Amino acid sequence: MNATDAALMGKALGDRSRVQIVGMLANGEMCACKLLERFAITQPTLSHHMKILCASGLVAVRRDGKWCHYSLRRETLEAYEAFLAGLTQADNGGCCDGR
């Protein structure tokens, strides 16, 4: 994952509702109607959140007739986790090394 992808992921996870949606999807695929039942939001608001999550690559959508079923793309979440872990292990190039 590069810095641009990580920034997109940060934006996707920068909203409490989207973090909660990701948490729900960690338990398996869910229909949009089931997600709506658990939030006090409108269908257009859910669609907005899902559009951002899908654009980040974190969530996949499967259409079945008029229904949308969403699932977590674990490989994307794992890549983001690895990117963040790499930030804490990055060499700062000698700047601010205590001198």
C-alpha positions in Angstrom: 0.0 0.0 0.0 1.4 3.4 -0.9 0.8 6.7 0.8 -2.0 7.8 -1.5 -3.9 4.6 -0.8 -3.3 4.9 2.9 -4.6 8.5 2.8 -7.8 7.3 1.1 -8.2 4.6 3.7 -7.7 7.2 6.5 -10.5 9.3 5.0 -12.7 6.2 4.8 -12.1 5.4 8.4 -12.3 9.0 9.5 -16.0 8.8 10.3 -17.5 7.0 13.3 -20.4 5.5 11.3 -18.0 4.1 8.7 -15.8 2.6 11.5 -18.9 1.0 13.0 -19.9 -0.4 9.6 -16.5 -1.9 9.1 -16.8 -3.5 12.5 -20.2 -5.0 11.6 -18.8 -6.3 8.3 -16.0 -8.0 10.1 -18.6 -10.6 11.1 -19.5 -11.4 7.5 -21.4 -10.1 4.5 -24.4 -7.9 5.2 -27.3 -6.6 3.1 -27.7 -2.9 3.0 -31.2 -3.3 4.6 -29.6 -5.0 7.6 -27.1 -2.2 8.0 -29.9 0.4 7.8 -31.7 -1.4 10.6 -28.8 -0.8 12.9 -28.3 2.9 12.3 -30.5 5.9 12.6 -29.6 7.1 9.1 -31.4 7.4 5.8 -30.7 5.2 2.8 -29.0 8.0 0.9 -26.7 8.5 3.9 -25.8 4.8 4.0 -25.2 4.9 0.3 -22.8 7.8 0.7 -20.8 5.9 3.5 -20.7 2.8 1.4 -19.5 4.6 -1.7 -16.5 6.0 0.3 -15.8 2.6 1.9 -15.9 0.9 -1.5 -13.8 3.5 -3.2 -11.1 3.0 -0.6 -11.1 -0.7 -1.4 -12.0 -1.7 2.1 -15.5 -2.9 1.3 -16.7 -5.0 -1.7 -20.3 -4.9 -3.0 -22.2 -7.8 -4.5 -25.5 -7.0 -6.2 -28.4 -9.4 -6.0 -31.3 -8.0 -7.9 -32.2 -4.7 -6.2 -30.2 -5.6 -3.1 -26.6 -4.7 -2.3 -24.6 -7.0 -0.1 -21.4 -5.7 1.4 -18.4 -7.5 2.7 -15.1 -6.5 4.2 -12.0 -6.9 2.0 -9.6 -8.2 4.7 -6.6 -8.1 2.5 -7.0 -4.3 2.1 -7.4 -3.8 5.9 -4.3 -6.0 6.4 -2.3 -3.9 3.9 -3.3 -0.7 5.7 -2.3 -2.2 9.0 1.1 -3.2 7.6 1.5 0.4 6.2 0.8 1.9 9.6 3.2 -0.5 11.3 5.8 0.5 8.8 5.4 4.1 9.8 6.5 3.4 13.3 9.5 1.4 12.1 10.7 4.0 9.5 14.2 5.3 9.7 14.0 9.1 10.2 17.2 9.6 8.2 19.3 10.9 11.1 17.1 13.9 11.7 16.4 14.6 15.3 18.6 11.7 16.4 19.3 13.2 19.8 22.2 15.4 18.8 
